[in-house]
Amino acid sequence: MRNSSTTTTQIEPPPDPGDPNVTPDGDNDPVDEGQNTPVDLGRLAWLGTVLVCLIVVVILVLQGYFGYAAVTFAVALAAGINLF
């Protein structure tokens, strides 16, 4: 048998991204400035989706398709939630 010292090192699991970064003294870790940038293009896309749906609602109501207009309006409301 070889004489070798066995050392075991514990590997720490990666931090959970859902957990807040709180130091032992109770303060939060600072966040990088570039990490929380606004997503203007995404909001613009959702706004475009809402506007297109509302235009389609008006057209469907004018044509007398009230059921389809109601469903399209519900889609517009669901897309509008992503704007907030």
C-alpha positions in Angstrom: 0.0 0.0 0.0 1.2 3.5 -0.8 1.6 6.0 1.9 -0.2 9.0 0.7 -2.1 11.6 2.5 -5.6 11.8 1.5 -7.1 15.3 1.4 -10.6 15.9 0.7 -11.7 19.2 -0.4 -15.3 20.1 -0.3 -16.6 21.8 -3.5 -19.1 24.5 -2.7 -22.3 24.4 -4.8 -22.8 27.4 -7.0 -24.9 30.1 -5.5 -28.6 30.0 -6.1 -29.5 32.9 -8.4 -32.8 33.3 -6.6 -31.2 33.9 -3.2 -30.3 37.5 -2.4 -26.7 38.4 -2.0 -26.5 39.2 1.7 -23.2 39.5 3.5 -22.8 38.2 7.1 -23.2 41.7 8.4 -26.7 41.9 6.8 -25.8 44.3 3.9 -26.6 43.4 0.3 -23.7 42.9 -2.1 -23.5 45.6 -4.7 -24.8 44.8 -8.2 -22.9 45.5 -11.3 -24.2 48.6 -13.1 -24.3 46.8 -16.4 -26.2 43.8 -15.1 -29.6 45.5 -14.7 -30.0 47.3 -18.0 -33.4 48.1 -19.4 -34.7 45.9 -22.2 -36.1 48.6 -24.5 -36.3 46.3 -27.6 -38.4 43.7 -25.7 -40.8 46.3 -24.4 -41.1 47.8 -27.9 -42.0 44.4 -29.3 -44.7 43.9 -26.7 -46.0 47.4 -27.3 -46.2 46.6 -31.1 -48.0 43.4 -30.4 -50.6 45.2 -28.2 -51.1 47.9 -30.9 -51.5 45.4 -33.7 -54.0 43.4 -31.6 -56.0 46.5 -30.9 -56.1 47.5 -34.6 -57.3 44.0 -35.4 -60.0 44.3 -32.7 -61.3 47.4 -34.3 -61.4 45.8 -37.7 -63.1 42.7 -36.4 -65.8 44.7 -34.6 -66.5 46.7 -37.7 -66.9 43.5 -39.7 -69.2 42.0 -37.1 -66.9 39.3 -35.7 -67.5 40.0 -32.1 -66.3 36.7 -30.7 -63.0 36.9 -32.6 -62.6 40.5 -31.5 -63.1 39.5 -27.8 -60.4 36.8 -28.1 -58.0 39.2 -29.8 -58.7 41.8 -27.1 -57.9 39.2 -24.5 -54.6 38.5 -26.3 -53.9 42.3 -26.3 -54.5 42.4 -22.6 -52.2 39.4 -22.0 -49.5 41.0 -24.1 -50.0 44.3 -22.3 -49.1 42.7 -18.9 -45.5 42.3 -20.2 -45.2 46.1 -20.5 -45.3 46.5 -16.7 
